[in-house]
Amino acid sequence: MRGDRQRKKFRYYQSCPSIQEYVLISAQEQAVDVYRRVSDNFWTLHQFGPDDEVELKSIKGSIPLQEPMWLTAFWEVVSAFIRQMKG
C-alpha cells in the first residue's frame, strides 16, 4: 500500500466491521488492489492487472480490466449494488 495517507485510511476502514473489501484503483497502470477481510484482524491482498478480471466478492460482481471502458464499468457495478442496497 502506498503512502501514509492510504495507510491511515486503510486502518480506519479496518476498524469498520461492515467493510469486507477495500479497493485501490490505478487508472494509469490499469491495475486494481483488493484487500479482503478474512477475520477481524486479518486481510488478504489480491492484485489484478490489465489481463485480469477483478472479482468483488462482497457485491458478487466482477469487471474485466481489458474492457475499453473498464473504470466506467467498474463504477457502474458498484453503483448498481449501492442502489440495490438502498432499496
Secondary structure as the mmCIF struct_conf table of DSSP 4:
data_model
#
loop_
_struct_conf.conf_type_id
_struct_conf.id
_struct_conf.beg_label_comp_id
_struct_conf.beg_label_asym_id
_struct_conf.beg_label_seq_id
_struct_conf.end_label_comp_id
_struct_conf.end_label_asym_id
_struct_conf.end_label_seq_id
BEND BEND1 GLY A 3 GLY A 3
HELX_RH_AL_P HELX_RH_AL_P1 ASP A 4 GLN A 14
TURN_TY1_P TURN_TY1_P1 SER A 15 SER A 15
TURN_TY1_P TURN_TY1_P2 PRO A 17 SER A 18
STRN STRN1 GLU A 21 SER A 26
TURN_TY1_P TURN_TY1_P3 ALA A 27 GLN A 30
STRN STRN2 ALA A 31 SER A 39
TURN_TY1_P TURN_TY1_P4 ASP A 40 ASN A 41
STRN STRN3 PHE A 42 PHE A 48
TURN_TY1_P TURN_TY1_P5 PRO A 50 ASP A 51
STRN STRN4 GLU A 53 LEU A 56
HELX_RH_3T_P HELX_RH_3T_P1 LYS A 57 ILE A 59
TURN_TY1_P TURN_TY1_P6 LYS A 60 LYS A 60
STRN STRN5 GLY A 61 PRO A 64
TURN_TY1_P TURN_TY1_P7 LEU A 65 GLN A 66
BEND BEND2 GLU A 67 GLU A 67
TURN_TY1_P TURN_TY1_P8 PRO A 68 MET A 69
HELX_RH_AL_P HELX_RH_AL_P2 TRP A 70 LYS A 86
#
